[in-house]
Amino acid sequence: MRSILVLGGTRFFGKRLVQRLLEDENTRVTILTRGQTADDFGSRVTRLNADRSDAKALAEAVSGRHFDVVYDNICYSPDDAAAAANIFADTAGRYILTSSLSVYDPSPEMLHEAGFDPAHYPVRLGPKDDFSYQEGKRLAEAILLGQSAFPAAAVRFPIVLGTDDYTRRLHFHIEQITQGKPVGIPNPEALISFIRSDEAADFLYWLGFSPLTGPVNACSDGAIAIQEVISLIEAVTGKQAITAQRTADKDMSPFGITESWYMNTAKARSAGFVFLSLTAWLPELVAVLNASLSQSE
């Protein structure tokens, strides 16, 4: 019987990961939660109540327990990473950190894992509020991939999309365009990577069985220009987008990057994972979201 701990398993792709793990009869799933987000897992999971950023509470919650795999979807600071490295030193068989495309600087070239090397990144400690999102993830990688108590991997996801995206990033674009509101796009030709929420969960699940360690890029096959995303929405909604390089902050696109920002996934593909085609699922998602938003009006 495998024992799995998921930190951040009550919404979005973390919830989907738990659902996928529960399909395995030989897997016992534990989730750590503050108890603020309801779930429908019932008695199928063990719940530990603690704040992920409270090192003492986290240590007390997992005390005396061994986990074959720890999935950490909510580590945003070097302090959280250092606490985890210490707390799970003798109790984790494998550690998987959810990291981000954000560890890379935008680039006109496709980004490989070597584009940011956490092994040679100077470590500084501090809480989440002391760092940008990029810096927090960089430092978390440097700490967790640099320790030697357990094998660790850091999954570098791009923006994750889905009907369950609580941040509503793709929803935003559809709403702005259908309502005749502007969308701020600094560089319409910039290429970007995406991954669907169920695909992100499937990748995390797969990585739990994989021997891969270190940083691993994970995104759907293919990159897309921001303008192409807008064109997809125009085709589905029948509305013409109003775009500009600069708008009021409330109208700026969450995809509004100034340079291309897309990843190479050869490391994961060589190890056997098959990614979905971005051009196959993105138009369908736009259509589903548009229909849902239209019904809710």
N, C-alpha and C positions, 0 to 999 in steps of 0.2 A: 504493500500500500504506500503510494507516494503521498507526502505531506507538503502542501503548497500554501504559502502565505502571499496574499495580495494586499499591498498598501495602496489604497485608492481603487476600490473595486465596486463602487456603488453607482457610477454613472459613466456614460459615453463608452469609449473602447475598454476601459477598465471593467465595467459591468459586463460587456460582451466577453471579455477574457474569462471572467468567473463563470459565465454561462457555458462557455466552451469547455472549461475544466470540469464542470459538473457532469458533462457527458461521459466522462471516464469513470467506470465503476471502481477502478483501483486507485482513485485519487481522493484524498481528503483535503478539502479546501477551507482555509481560514482567511477571513478578511479583517483588517484593522480599520476601524471607523470611529469618527467622533460621535456617531449616532445622530447626525443632523440630516442625513439623506436616507429616506426610506428605500428599502429594496424588497424584492419579491422572492428571495432565495429560500425563505422559510427555514426549516430545520436542516436543510441540505448543507449549510455552511456553519462553521463556528465563528462567532463574532467576538473580537477583542475591542474594547472601547478605550481609545487613547488618542491624543493629539500627536500626529506624526512629528511635529516640530518640538515636542516636549520630550527630551532625551530620557529623563527619569521615568516618565509615564510609559514611554515606549519600551524601555528595558523591563519594567515591572510587568507589562502586559504579555510579553513574549517569554518571560523567565521560565526556565525548565522545559521549553519546547524546542524540538528540532524540526527544521524544514528542509526538504530536499531542494526546493527552489523558493527564493523570495523574489517577487516581482514588486518593484518600487516605482509606482507611477506618479508619486507626489513628492519627489525630492527636488528642491529648487535652490538649495544653498550648500556651501561647503560645511557649515555646522551640522546640517542634517545628514550629509554624507559621512562625515567623520563619526558622528554618533552611531550610524548604522554599521560602519566598519568595525567599530568596537563592540557593539551589542551583539552582532551576528557572527563574530569571529569564530566562535566554537559551535555555532548552532545552525549555520546555513551551508548546504551542500553546493549551492550555486546562487548567484545574485544577478538579477537582470534589472538594470536601471533604464527607465524611459528617459531618453535624452531628446535632442532636437536638431533639426537642420540649422537652427539658430546658432549653433556653436561655430558655424562657418560664416565668414564674411561673404556677401554677395559677390558673384564672379561671372564673367561671360563664359567661362569654361565649366563643364560638368564637374561636380565636386566628388572627389574620392575621399575615403576615410583618412588618408594621409594628409589631407588639407588642414586638419587640426589634430595635432599629436598631444594627447593629454599626458603622455609619459614624460614630456619635457616642458610641461606647463608649470610655472611657479605657483605654489599653493599658498593661499591666504584663507584664514578662517573668518567667519562672520555669519550673521543671520541673513535671511532672504532680503530684508529691506535694505541691506548694505550694498546690494549688487543689482545690475541689470539682469534681465532674464538670460541673456546670452552668457554673461559672466558667471552667473550662478550655476548654469548647466556645465560650463567649461570646468569650473572648479569641482563640481560634484563628480564629473567624469575623472578628473585627475586624481581625486582621493580614492574613489571606489575601484578604479581600474589599477591604481598604483599599490593597493594593499595586497598581501599575499596569503591571507587566511583562508580565502575561498575564491574559486574562479568566478570572474565577473564579465558581463558584457554590457555595453551601453548602446541601446537602440536609438538611432538618429532618425526620428520621424519628421516629415514635413508637416504642413497644415493638414489636420485630419478632418475629413468631411463626412457627413451622414445625416440622415433624417433625425438622428438623436444628438446632433451637435448643439449643445446648450449655449454655445457662444454665437450661434446663428450667423456665421460668416458668409456662407453662400446664400442663406435666407436674405441677408442684408442687401445683396446685389439685386436679387429678384424683386424685393419690395421697393427699392429705390427706382428701378427701371419701370416697374408697372405703375408707380405713383407719379412718374414724371419728374422725379427728383434727380439732381446731379450725382455723379459718382466720380470721386477724385482718383485719377490714375496717373501717377507721375511718369510711367514708362509703359505704354500699352504693348510694346514689343518684348518686354522682359519675359523670359521663360521661367516657369515655376513648377515644382513637383507637388503632388498631392497623394494622399492615401485614404481609402475609405475606412470607416470605423470598424467594420467587421473584418476587413483585411488586416488592419493593425492588430486586432485581437488574435487573429489566426497566426500572424507572424510571431507575436509574443508567445503564444502557445507552442508553436514549432520550435522557437529558440530555447524553450525550457528543456527540450529533448536533445538539442544540438550541442556539440562540443565547442562551438564557436565562442571565442572570448574577444575582449577588446571592443573597439567601436565598430558598429555595423550599421550601414545605411539601409533604410527600408522605405520604399515608396512604390507606387504603382508604375508600371512600365510606360515610359513616354513622359515628355514634358509638354507644357502648353503655354502659349503666350496669353497674357492677361486679356488682350483684345479678343482672343478666341473664346475665352470664357464669356465675355460680354456678348459676343456674337451668338453663342449657344442660347443665352438667355433671351436675346432679341428674337431668335427663331421660335422659341417655345412660347413666349408671351405675346408675340406680335407687336411689341412696343419697341420704339427706337430709343436707345440709351442716350442720355445727355452726359458726356464725359468731359473732363478737364484735367489738366495737370495739377491744378491746385484748387481746392474748394474749402469751405468751412470744415473744421475738424470732424464734425458729426457726419459729414458726407464723404469723407475720405475712405477709400476701399481698404478693407483688411488685407487685401492682396496687393496693395499699392506699393510694390517694391520699386526701387530706382534702378536696380540692375538685376540681371538674371540670377536665379537662386534655385538650382536643381541638382539632383544627386545621381551618382553612378551606384548601381546595386550589384556589381559583379561578385563581390565577396559573398553575399547571401545567396545569389543565384548559383554560384559555383558549389555551394554547400548543399544545394538541393531545393531551395524554396522557389516556388513559381508565383510571381506577382501577377496581379490582374492588369489588364490593359486599361489605361486611363481613358482613352478615347472610347472604350466600350461602355464604361459605367457612368462617366460624368454626364453625358446628355440625358441618360435615364434618370439620374438623380435630380437634375435641374427640372425635368418634367414632373417628377413625383412631388418635389417641393413646391413647384408652382401650383399644381392642382390642390395641394394641401392648404396653401396660403389663400387660394381663391375661395375655397370652401369656408375658411374661417372669417372671411370679410362680412 
